[in-house]
Amino acid sequence: MPTRNPHPKLALIPVALLFATGCTAMGGGAGDDGGDGTVTLSFANSYTTNHPHTRCGIQAVADKINEQDNGVTIETFPNSQLGGDAARFTSVVSGDVDMDVQGSSALAASYAPVGVLDMAYAFDDADHLFQFFDSPGATELKENFARETGTRILDAWYFGMRHFSANKPIREPADLQGLRMRYADSPIYLENAKAVGASATAVAFEEVYLGLQQGIIDGQENPIATIAEMSFDEVQSHVSLSGHQTGSQLIVVNENSWRKLSAEQQQALTTAVRQTRVENRTCMEDEEEKVLGEWRENNGPTVVEDVDRDAFATRAEDYFNRTLSGEQLTLYQQVREFAK
């Protein structure tokens, strides 16, 4: 992949200016980096070049834009080339990176309510996710996020349903008792563990395979594609299709970078990201079916399909309705309304 020196930090525009005409009506001028109307945007992510989010997501957007010859070029930087998740979003805020793909639980460190999108059983499935994300409630969320961070959310992509793996089947909340389940060390994920009745053990992602192999942890939770990519299926005998989290990734762009684009260029980028939403979801779902088929045919881990998702979901909804408050509770209840 190409290398690129990050451009100088850009001061965040004042909030009053940012919302002078309303977040949804903001249009960039004809400003540019080189004085000739051309703009080059860096688009970073943490996934390998073979991951569906890279192949069918980030690179797909870059290809759509680059082939238009409309004065915008996108350079992609996969595999954490421009830093890990937390560092990259800091770089997007400062303007050292133009665009990024981030999970809402990571973005919640900058604006807490957005973390609701990653809460256990907040969404029933991908259709529910996108139905909410195209609603007025999501528009308000994006406006508030932009106001607080100086970055805007262009869209959401489907990351896959997260499932449990362990050396035993997990069919109901009681089956989690006594298991040390690896969860990401973030407030949202640790709350998710409590919501479904799991005992969370925080282990760095890079150390999960060794932790499972050595018995330091008993199980973990991730989408099917990630379980396969990281070879967790080599050290786990069962994968239980709990679907306890509808994974999503948010495409974020620095506001100053956005405002360098003309209205036509902004529309082209928005359209490319939105069109890729469908392609990306198909790619993720195809990869999941491919992996599950290979496991079933090649004596991989036992795929447990008779999981009582209602039992898990009811427990999670009761937990979040009791523990959330303020903007988080309002947003959570808005999300759940779309499931009713």
C-alpha positions in Angstrom: 0.0 0.0 0.0 1.2 3.6 -0.6 2.8 5.6 2.2 2.0 9.1 2.9 3.2 11.8 5.3 0.3 13.0 7.5 -0.7 16.5 6.6 -0.2 19.2 9.3 -2.7 19.4 12.1 -5.8 21.4 11.3 -7.5 23.4 14.0 -11.0 22.2 14.7 -13.6 24.7 13.4 -15.6 26.5 16.1 -18.9 24.8 17.0 -20.8 28.0 16.1 -19.4 27.9 12.6 -19.8 24.2 12.3 -23.6 24.4 12.9 -24.3 27.8 11.4 -26.4 26.3 8.7 -27.2 23.0 10.3 -25.1 19.9 10.3 -27.0 18.2 7.4 -26.7 21.3 5.2 -23.0 22.0 5.7 -21.2 22.3 2.4 -17.5 22.6 1.9 -16.2 25.3 -0.4 -13.8 24.7 -3.3 -10.9 24.8 -0.9 -8.1 22.3 -1.5 -4.6 21.4 -0.5 -2.7 22.2 -3.7 -4.6 25.2 -5.0 -5.7 23.3 -8.1 -9.0 22.0 -6.8 -7.6 18.5 -6.0 -7.9 16.8 -2.6 -6.2 13.6 -1.4 -7.9 11.9 1.6 -6.3 9.2 3.8 -8.6 6.4 4.7 -7.3 4.2 7.5 -8.5 1.1 9.3 -7.2 -1.7 11.6 -8.1 -4.7 9.4 -5.8 -6.9 7.3 -5.9 -6.5 3.5 -7.9 -9.7 3.3 -10.6 -8.8 5.8 -14.0 -8.2 4.2 -14.1 -4.7 5.7 -10.9 -3.9 3.7 -11.7 -5.7 0.5 -15.4 -4.9 0.3 -15.4 -1.7 2.3 -12.5 0.7 2.5 -10.9 -0.3 -0.8 -14.3 -0.4 -2.5 -15.0 3.3 -1.5 -11.5 4.3 -2.7 -12.0 2.5 -6.0 -15.4 4.2 -6.6 -14.0 7.7 -5.9 -10.7 7.3 -7.7 -12.3 6.1 -10.9 -14.5 9.2 -11.1 -11.7 11.6 -11.7 -13.6 14.4 -9.9 -10.7 16.0 -8.1 -10.7 13.7 -5.1 -8.2 10.8 -4.5 -8.5 8.4 -1.6 -5.4 6.6 -0.3 -6.1 3.5 1.9 -4.0 2.5 4.9 -5.1 -0.9 6.3 -3.7 -3.1 9.1 -3.2 -0.2 11.6 -0.5 1.4 9.4 -1.5 4.8 10.8 -1.9 3.6 14.4 -4.3 1.5 16.6 -7.9 2.4 17.0 -7.7 4.9 19.8 -4.6 6.6 18.3 -6.2 6.8 14.8 -9.4 8.5 16.0 -7.3 11.0 17.8 -5.5 11.6 14.5 -8.9 12.0 12.7 -9.9 14.6 15.3 -6.7 16.5 14.8 -6.8 16.2 11.0 -3.7 14.1 10.7 -5.9 11.3 9.3 -8.8 12.2 7.1 -11.1 9.2 7.3 -11.3 6.1 9.5 -13.5 3.1 10.3 -14.2 2.7 14.0 -16.5 0.7 16.3 -19.0 2.8 18.3 -17.6 1.4 21.6 -14.2 3.0 20.8 -15.8 6.3 19.7 -17.8 6.3 23.0 -14.6 7.5 24.8 -15.2 10.8 22.9 -19.0 10.9 23.0 -20.5 8.4 25.4 -24.0 8.0 23.9 -22.7 6.6 20.6 -21.6 3.5 22.5 -25.2 2.4 22.7 -24.9 1.1 19.1 -22.5 -1.6 20.5 -24.5 -2.7 23.4 -25.6 -6.4 23.7 -28.8 -7.1 21.9 -29.5 -3.4 21.3 -30.1 -4.5 17.7 -31.8 -7.7 16.7 -30.0 -7.9 13.4 -28.4 -5.9 10.5 -31.8 -4.8 9.2 -32.7 -3.4 12.6 -29.3 -1.6 12.6 -29.8 0.1 9.3 -33.4 0.9 9.9 -32.4 2.9 13.0 -29.4 4.4 11.3 -31.6 5.9 8.6 -34.0 7.4 11.1 -34.3 10.9 12.6 -32.9 9.6 15.9 -29.7 8.6 14.1 -29.5 12.0 12.4 -29.7 13.7 15.8 -27.0 11.3 17.1 -24.7 12.2 14.2 -25.2 15.9 14.7 -24.4 15.7 18.5 -21.4 13.5 17.7 -20.1 16.1 15.2 -20.7 18.9 17.7 -18.7 17.1 20.4 -15.8 15.7 18.3 -15.3 17.9 15.3 -15.7 14.8 13.1 -18.8 13.5 11.3 -20.2 10.1 10.8 -20.9 9.4 7.1 -22.6 6.0 7.6 -22.6 2.6 9.4 -21.4 -0.7 8.0 -22.3 -4.1 9.2 -19.5 -5.9 11.0 -21.2 -9.3 11.6 -23.0 -10.8 14.5 -20.8 -11.5 17.5 -21.0 -15.1 18.9 -19.5 -17.0 21.8 -16.8 -19.6 21.5 -15.7 -22.0 24.3 -14.8 -25.6 25.0 -18.5 -26.3 25.7 -21.8 -25.2 24.2 -23.3 -21.9 25.5 -27.1 -22.1 24.9 -28.4 -19.9 27.8 -27.1 -17.4 30.3 -26.5 -20.2 33.0 -24.0 -21.8 30.7 -21.7 -18.8 31.1 -21.3 -19.5 34.8 -17.8 -20.4 35.8 -16.3 -19.4 32.4 -13.6 -16.8 32.1 -14.8 -15.1 28.9 -12.5 -12.7 27.1 -14.0 -9.3 26.4 -12.3 -6.2 25.0 -11.1 -3.9 27.8 -13.6 -1.1 27.2 -16.5 0.1 29.3 -19.2 -0.9 26.8 -17.9 -4.4 26.3 -17.5 -5.0 30.0 -21.1 -3.8 30.6 -22.2 -6.2 27.8 -20.6 -9.0 29.8 -22.6 -8.1 32.9 -25.8 -7.7 30.8 -25.7 -11.3 29.5 -24.3 -12.9 32.7 -20.7 -13.4 31.7 -17.6 -13.1 33.8 -15.4 -10.9 31.8 -11.6 -11.2 31.6 -9.9 -8.3 29.8 -7.2 -9.7 27.5 -5.5 -7.8 24.6 -6.8 -8.9 21.3 -3.3 -10.0 20.2 -3.0 -12.3 23.2 -6.4 -14.1 22.9 -5.1 -17.1 20.9 -2.4 -17.8 23.5 -4.8 -17.2 26.4 -7.2 -19.7 25.0 -4.5 -22.2 24.2 -3.0 -22.0 27.7 -6.3 -22.0 29.5 -5.9 -18.5 30.9 -9.3 -17.7 29.5 -12.1 -20.2 28.7 -13.8 -18.5 25.8 -14.2 -15.4 23.8 -16.7 -13.5 21.6 -16.3 -12.2 18.1 -17.9 -12.4 14.6 -17.4 -15.7 12.7 -15.0 -14.1 10.2 -12.7 -12.8 13.0 -12.8 -16.2 14.8 -11.6 -17.8 11.6 -9.1 -15.1 10.7 -7.4 -15.3 14.1 -7.6 -19.1 14.2 -9.5 -19.2 17.5 -11.3 -22.2 16.1 -8.0 -24.1 16.5 -8.2 -23.8 20.3 -12.0 -23.8 20.9 -14.3 -26.8 20.5 -17.6 -25.0 20.2 -18.9 -21.8 18.6 -22.4 -20.9 19.9 -24.5 -18.7 17.6 -25.7 -16.3 20.3 -25.7 -13.3 18.0 -25.4 -11.2 21.2 -24.2 -8.1 19.4 -25.0 -6.8 16.0 -21.5 -5.5 15.1 -21.3 -2.2 13.3 -18.5 0.1 12.2 -18.9 3.8 11.7 -17.2 5.7 8.8 -15.9 9.0 10.3 -14.3 11.9 8.5 -12.5 15.0 9.9 -14.8 18.1 9.5 -12.0 20.3 8.1 -11.2 17.6 5.5 -14.9 17.3 4.7 -15.1 21.1 4.1 -12.2 21.0 1.6 -14.6 19.2 -0.7 -17.0 20.9 -3.0 -20.7 20.0 -2.7 -20.4 17.7 -5.7 -17.4 15.9 -4.2 -19.1 15.6 -0.8 -22.1 14.0 -2.5 -19.9 11.6 -4.4 -18.2 10.5 -1.2 -21.4 10.1 0.7 -22.9 8.1 -2.2 -19.8 5.8 -2.4 -19.9 5.1 1.3 -23.7 4.4 1.2 -23.5 2.2 -1.8 -20.7 0.2 -0.2 -22.9 -0.5 2.8 -24.8 -3.1 0.9 -21.8 -4.6 -0.8 -19.9 -4.7 2.5 -22.8 -6.5 4.3 -23.0 -9.1 1.5 -19.3 -9.7 1.7 -19.4 -10.1 5.5 -22.4 -12.5 5.3 -20.9 -14.5 2.5 -17.6 -14.9 4.5 -19.6 -16.1 7.5 -21.4 -18.7 5.5 -18.2 -19.8 3.9 -16.4 -20.3 7.2 -19.4 -22.1 8.8 -19.6 -24.4 5.9 -15.9 -25.2 6.1 -16.1 -25.9 9.8 -19.0 -28.3 9.3 -17.4 -30.1 6.4 -13.8 -30.3 7.8 -14.5 -31.3 11.4 -14.0 -27.8 12.7 -15.5 -26.6 16.0 -19.1 -27.7 16.7 -21.5 -25.0 15.6 -24.2 -24.7 18.2 -27.4 -23.3 16.6 -30.0 -23.9 19.3 -29.1 -20.9 21.5 -31.9 -19.3 23.5 -31.3 -15.8 22.2 -34.6 -14.6 23.8 -33.3 -15.5 27.2 -30.1 -13.6 26.6 -31.8 -10.6 25.0 -34.4 -10.3 27.8 -31.7 -10.3 30.4 -29.7 -7.7 28.5 -32.7 -5.4 27.9 -33.7 -5.5 31.6 -30.1 -4.8 32.6 -29.7 -1.7 30.4 -33.0 -0.3 31.2 -32.0 -0.4 34.9 -28.4 0.9 34.6 -28.4 3.4 31.8 -29.5 7.0 32.3 -29.6 10.4 30.5 -28.8 10.5 26.8 -27.6 6.9 26.7 -30.9 5.6 28.1 -32.9 7.8 25.7 -30.9 6.5 22.7 -31.1 2.9 23.8 -34.9 3.1 24.1 -35.1 4.7 20.7 -33.1 1.9 19.2 -35.2 -0.8 20.9 -38.4 0.9 19.6 -37.5 -0.1 16.1 -37.5 -3.7 17.1 -41.1 -3.6 18.3 
